[in-house]
Amino acid sequence: MLRFAVRRLLLLVPILIGLSLLVFVWIRALPGSPAQALLGERATDESIAHVRSQYGLDEPLYEQYWRYLQTVGSGDLGTSIRSRRPITEEIRERFPATVELSISAMLFATLIGIPLGFVAAKRHGGLTDNASLFLSLIGVSIPIFFLALILKWIFAVELGWLPSVGRQDVLIDADHPTNFYVLDGIITRNWTAAWDAVKHLILPAIALGSIPLAIIARITRASVLDVQNEDYVRTARAKGISTGAVDRRHVLRNAMLPISTIVGLQVGLLLSGAILTETVFAFPGIGTWLKEAIDNRDYPVIQGACSSSRSSSCS
């Protein structure tokens, strides 16, 4: 076991180096440059050359890559070209927003997906089962950004029930000791701020959790169908145990094994959809931060964010 763990850790080194090389080459293959994005369309050749020299962009690529590895290895991710702030400081500010959104989306997906899949399996072949299959197919197929725009138009623009942008109303005065807005409102007992933060999370969480919800519902349905035909379930029913007790103790408990596995996998995939969701709702998290960095060709931010998270958002 120890030998296997050591071998896997050693294999992690070339994987990380290869990933860093791909990120480094990919961002430099983008059209434009940080100097042009920073100075604008009317920048002169002299000013562009000055900015490139200031940030070492005129050096050979292998020297830039070596400096990038040294920076990441030292734990200092560098400074943003656009904001001139340390990247680690911006990550500390932005990361809680994405975590809060991801947790909300996963809660939405599991709390609705598991009961929906269970009910569909118990009514196999019926109207509820067919409707759940149809809705889960729609949930997997519809693009996140399109669903986000539809939700925003219906519930924010037409009905005016929920806010459409940001994490909190700008008119609310609230302290943020942890930068998790809902938790901060509870800690400081500012219930108005906490409820407002929850309302700002509802639409982005629904949009981001739509695909995980559909997948969890389908996996739950398939798993429950497999388990409820097992011999021990039939034996429990033959003993006269109530249907509810059989479902709780035998069917759902054993069906949760593959469901918990797929839930864990979906948590990592939420980060890839966070960019689109946060962009549509102007949610100030890692997703919008990376999107702005790509637009501005802010190489240190893209490199630093991908180096710190190694998430699918950078692939």
C-alpha positions as CSV (number, residue, x, y, z in Angstrom):
1,M,0.0,0.0,0.0
2,L,2.8,2.4,0.9
3,R,4.6,1.5,-2.3
4,F,1.5,2.2,-4.3
5,A,1.0,5.6,-2.6
6,V,4.6,6.6,-3.2
7,R,4.4,5.7,-6.8
8,R,1.3,7.7,-7.3
9,L,2.8,10.7,-5.7
10,L,5.9,10.4,-7.9
11,L,3.7,10.2,-11.0
12,L,2.0,13.4,-9.8
13,V,5.1,15.4,-10.4
14,P,5.3,15.0,-14.2
15,I,1.6,15.4,-14.5
16,L,1.7,18.8,-12.7
17,I,4.7,19.9,-14.8
18,G,2.9,18.9,-18.0
19,L,-0.3,20.7,-16.9
20,S,1.7,23.8,-16.1
21,L,3.4,23.7,-19.5
22,L,0.0,23.3,-21.2
23,V,-1.4,26.3,-19.3
24,F,1.7,28.4,-20.1
25,V,1.6,27.6,-23.8
26,W,-2.2,27.9,-24.1
27,I,-2.5,31.4,-22.6
28,R,0.3,32.7,-24.8
29,A,-1.4,31.3,-27.9
30,L,-4.3,33.6,-27.3
31,P,-4.5,36.6,-29.7
32,G,-3.3,39.9,-28.3
33,S,-1.0,40.5,-25.3
34,P,-1.2,41.9,-21.8
35,A,0.5,45.1,-23.0
36,Q,-2.2,45.8,-25.7
37,A,-5.0,44.9,-23.3
38,L,-3.6,47.2,-20.6
39,L,-2.7,50.2,-22.8
40,G,-5.7,50.0,-25.2
41,E,-6.0,50.3,-29.0
42,R,-4.1,53.6,-29.3
43,A,-1.0,52.3,-27.6
44,T,2.3,53.2,-29.3
45,D,5.0,50.7,-30.1
46,E,7.3,52.3,-27.5
47,S,4.7,52.0,-24.7
48,I,4.0,48.4,-25.6
49,A,7.7,47.6,-25.6
50,H,8.1,49.3,-22.2
51,V,5.3,47.2,-20.6
52,R,6.6,44.0,-22.2
53,S,10.0,44.7,-20.7
54,Q,8.6,45.6,-17.4
55,Y,6.8,42.3,-17.0
56,G,9.5,40.2,-18.7
57,L,7.3,39.4,-21.7
58,D,10.1,40.2,-24.1
59,E,12.3,37.4,-22.8
60,P,12.5,34.0,-24.5
61,L,9.6,31.6,-23.7
62,Y,11.8,29.1,-21.9
63,E,13.1,31.8,-19.5
64,Q,9.5,33.0,-18.8
65,Y,8.4,29.4,-18.1
66,W,11.4,28.8,-15.8
67,R,10.5,32.0,-13.9
68,Y,6.9,30.8,-13.7
69,L,8.0,27.5,-12.2
70,Q,10.2,29.3,-9.7
71,T,7.4,31.6,-8.7
72,V,4.9,28.8,-8.2
73,G,7.5,26.7,-6.3
74,S,8.1,29.5,-3.9
75,G,4.4,29.8,-3.1
76,D,4.2,33.4,-4.4
77,L,1.8,33.4,-7.4
78,G,2.9,36.8,-8.5
79,T,1.1,40.1,-9.1
80,S,-1.8,40.9,-11.4
81,I,-0.9,43.0,-14.4
82,R,-4.3,44.7,-14.4
83,S,-4.9,45.4,-10.7
84,R,-1.3,45.3,-9.5
85,R,-2.4,43.3,-6.5
86,P,-1.0,40.0,-5.2
87,I,-2.7,37.1,-6.8
88,T,-2.9,35.2,-3.5
89,E,-4.8,38.1,-2.0
90,E,-7.3,38.1,-4.9
91,I,-7.8,34.4,-4.5
92,R,-8.6,34.7,-0.8
93,E,-11.2,37.3,-1.7
94,R,-12.8,35.5,-4.6
95,F,-12.6,31.8,-3.6
96,P,-15.2,31.9,-0.8
97,A,-17.8,33.2,-3.3
98,T,-17.2,30.3,-5.7
99,V,-17.2,27.8,-2.8
100,E,-20.5,29.3,-1.4
101,L,-22.1,29.0,-4.9
102,S,-20.8,25.5,-5.5
103,I,-22.2,24.3,-2.1
104,S,-25.5,25.9,-2.8
105,A,-25.7,24.3,-6.2
106,M,-24.8,20.8,-4.9
107,L,-27.4,21.1,-2.1
108,F,-30.0,22.0,-4.7
109,A,-28.9,19.1,-6.9
110,T,-28.9,16.5,-4.1
111,L,-31.9,17.6,-2.1
112,I,-34.1,17.4,-5.3
113,G,-32.2,14.9,-7.4
114,I,-32.2,12.0,-4.9
115,P,-35.9,12.2,-4.0
116,L,-36.8,12.6,-7.6
117,G,-34.8,9.6,-8.7
118,F,-36.2,7.5,-5.8
119,V,-39.8,8.3,-6.6
120,A,-39.3,7.7,-10.3
121,A,-37.8,4.2,-9.5
122,K,-40.7,3.3,-7.1
123,R,-43.1,4.3,-9.9
124,H,-41.2,2.6,-12.7
125,G,-42.9,2.9,-16.0
126,G,-45.5,5.4,-14.9
127,L,-46.1,9.0,-15.6
128,T,-43.8,10.2,-12.8
129,D,-40.9,8.0,-14.1
130,N,-41.3,9.1,-17.7
131,A,-41.5,12.8,-16.6
132,S,-38.4,12.5,-14.5
133,L,-36.5,10.9,-17.4
134,F,-37.6,13.7,-19.8
135,L,-36.7,16.4,-17.3
136,S,-33.3,14.9,-16.5
137,L,-32.6,14.7,-20.3
138,I,-33.5,18.3,-20.6
139,G,-31.3,19.2,-17.6
140,V,-28.3,17.4,-19.1
141,S,-28.8,18.9,-22.5
142,I,-29.5,22.5,-21.9
143,P,-26.4,24.8,-21.7
144,I,-25.8,26.4,-18.4
145,F,-25.5,29.9,-19.7
146,F,-28.8,29.6,-21.6
147,L,-30.7,28.3,-18.5
148,A,-29.0,31.1,-16.5
149,L,-30.3,33.7,-18.9
150,I,-33.8,32.2,-18.9
151,L,-33.9,32.2,-15.1
152,K,-32.6,35.7,-14.9
153,W,-35.2,37.0,-17.4
154,I,-38.2,35.2,-15.7
155,F,-37.5,35.6,-12.0
156,A,-35.5,38.8,-12.0
157,V,-36.7,40.9,-14.9
158,E,-40.3,39.8,-15.5
159,L,-41.4,38.8,-12.0
160,G,-38.9,40.8,-9.9
161,W,-38.8,38.1,-7.2
162,L,-35.0,37.6,-7.0
163,P,-31.9,39.7,-7.7
164,S,-30.0,39.1,-10.9
165,V,-26.4,40.3,-10.2
166,G,-23.8,40.3,-7.4
167,R,-23.6,38.6,-4.0
168,Q,-25.4,41.2,-2.0
169,D,-27.4,44.5,-2.3
170,V,-25.1,47.5,-2.4
171,L,-27.3,49.3,0.1
172,I,-26.8,46.7,2.8
173,D,-24.1,47.5,5.3
174,A,-22.6,44.2,6.5
175,D,-19.3,43.0,7.9
176,H,-17.6,40.0,6.2
177,P,-15.1,38.4,8.6
178,T,-14.9,35.1,6.6
179,N,-16.1,36.5,3.1
180,F,-18.8,33.7,3.1
181,Y,-21.7,36.1,3.0
182,V,-24.4,33.8,4.4
183,L,-22.1,32.6,7.2
184,D,-21.0,36.2,7.9
185,G,-24.6,37.3,8.3
186,I,-25.3,34.5,10.7
187,I,-22.1,35.1,12.7
188,T,-22.8,38.8,13.0
189,R,-26.5,38.2,13.5
190,N,-27.3,40.5,10.6
191,W,-30.3,38.5,9.4
192,T,-31.1,41.0,6.7
193,A,-27.7,40.6,5.1
194,A,-27.8,36.8,5.5
195,W,-31.2,36.5,3.8
196,D,-30.2,38.9,1.0
197,A,-27.1,36.8,0.4
198,V,-29.3,33.7,0.2
199,K,-31.6,35.4,-2.4
200,H,-28.5,36.3,-4.5
201,L,-27.5,32.6,-4.5
202,I,-30.8,31.1,-5.6
203,L,-30.7,31.7,-9.3
204,P,-27.0,31.0,-9.8
205,A,-27.3,27.8,-7.7
206,I,-30.2,26.6,-9.8
207,A,-28.4,27.2,-13.0
208,L,-25.2,25.7,-11.9
209,G,-26.8,22.7,-10.2
210,S,-29.1,21.8,-13.1
211,I,-26.7,19.3,-14.7
212,P,-25.6,17.6,-11.4
213,L,-29.3,17.4,-10.5
214,A,-30.2,15.6,-13.7
215,I,-27.2,13.2,-13.4
216,I,-27.9,12.4,-9.7
217,A,-31.6,11.8,-10.4
218,R,-30.8,9.3,-13.2
219,I,-28.2,7.5,-11.1
220,T,-30.5,7.3,-8.1
221,R,-33.3,5.9,-10.3
222,A,-31.0,3.2,-11.8
223,S,-29.5,2.3,-8.4
224,V,-32.8,2.0,-6.6
225,L,-34.2,-0.2,-9.5
226,D,-31.2,-2.5,-9.1
227,V,-31.4,-2.7,-5.3
228,Q,-35.1,-3.2,-4.9
229,N,-35.0,-6.4,-6.8
230,E,-32.3,-8.0,-4.6
231,D,-33.0,-11.1,-2.6
232,Y,-32.6,-9.4,0.8
233,V,-35.2,-6.8,-0.1
234,R,-37.7,-9.5,-1.1
235,T,-36.9,-11.4,2.2
236,A,-37.5,-8.2,4.2
237,R,-40.9,-7.7,2.6
238,A,-41.8,-11.4,3.1
239,K,-41.1,-11.0,6.8
240,G,-43.9,-8.4,6.9
241,I,-41.7,-5.3,7.4
242,S,-43.5,-2.2,6.3
243,T,-42.8,-0.7,2.9
244,G,-41.4,2.5,4.4
245,A,-39.0,0.6,6.7
246,V,-37.8,-1.6,3.8
247,D,-37.2,1.5,1.6
248,R,-35.2,3.3,4.4
249,R,-33.2,0.4,5.8
250,H,-32.5,-1.7,2.8
251,V,-33.2,0.0,-0.5
252,L,-32.1,3.6,-0.1
253,R,-29.2,2.8,2.3
254,N,-27.6,0.4,-0.2
255,A,-28.5,2.5,-3.2
256,M,-26.6,5.5,-1.7
257,L,-23.2,3.9,-2.5
258,P,-23.1,4.7,-6.2
259,I,-25.0,8.0,-5.6
260,S,-22.4,9.2,-3.1
261,T,-19.7,8.4,-5.7
262,I,-21.3,10.4,-8.4
263,V,-22.0,13.3,-6.0
264,G,-18.3,13.5,-5.2
265,L,-17.4,13.6,-8.9
266,Q,-19.9,16.3,-9.6
267,V,-18.4,18.6,-7.0
268,G,-15.2,19.0,-9.1
269,L,-17.2,19.5,-12.3
270,L,-19.1,22.4,-10.7
271,L,-16.0,24.6,-11.0
272,S,-16.0,24.3,-14.8
273,G,-19.6,25.6,-15.0
274,A,-18.9,28.3,-12.5
275,I,-17.3,30.5,-15.1
276,L,-20.4,30.7,-17.3
277,T,-22.8,31.0,-14.3
278,E,-20.8,33.7,-12.5
279,T,-20.4,35.6,-15.8
280,V,-24.1,35.7,-16.5
281,F,-25.0,36.7,-12.9
282,A,-22.0,39.0,-12.4
283,F,-21.1,36.9,-9.4
284,P,-17.7,38.0,-8.1
285,G,-16.0,34.6,-7.7
286,I,-13.1,32.7,-9.3
287,G,-15.1,32.2,-12.5
288,T,-15.6,35.9,-13.3
289,W,-12.0,36.6,-12.1
290,L,-10.6,34.1,-14.6
291,K,-12.9,35.4,-17.4
292,E,-11.7,38.9,-16.8
293,A,-8.1,37.8,-16.7
294,I,-8.5,36.0,-20.1
295,D,-10.1,39.1,-21.6
296,N,-7.3,41.3,-20.3
297,R,-4.6,38.7,-21.2
298,D,-3.5,38.9,-17.5
299,Y,-1.0,36.0,-17.7
300,P,0.0,36.0,-14.0
301,V,-3.6,35.7,-12.9
302,I,-4.4,32.8,-15.3
303,Q,-1.2,31.0,-14.4
304,G,-1.6,31.6,-10.7
305,A,-5.3,30.6,-10.6
306,C,-4.7,27.4,-12.6
307,S,-1.6,26.5,-10.5
308,S,-3.5,27.0,-7.2
309,S,-6.7,25.1,-8.2
310,R,-5.7,22.7,-11.0
311,S,-9.4,22.7,-11.8
312,S,-11.1,21.8,-15.0
313,S,-11.9,25.5,-15.5
314,C,-8.3,26.0,-16.8
315,S,-8.5,23.1,-19.3
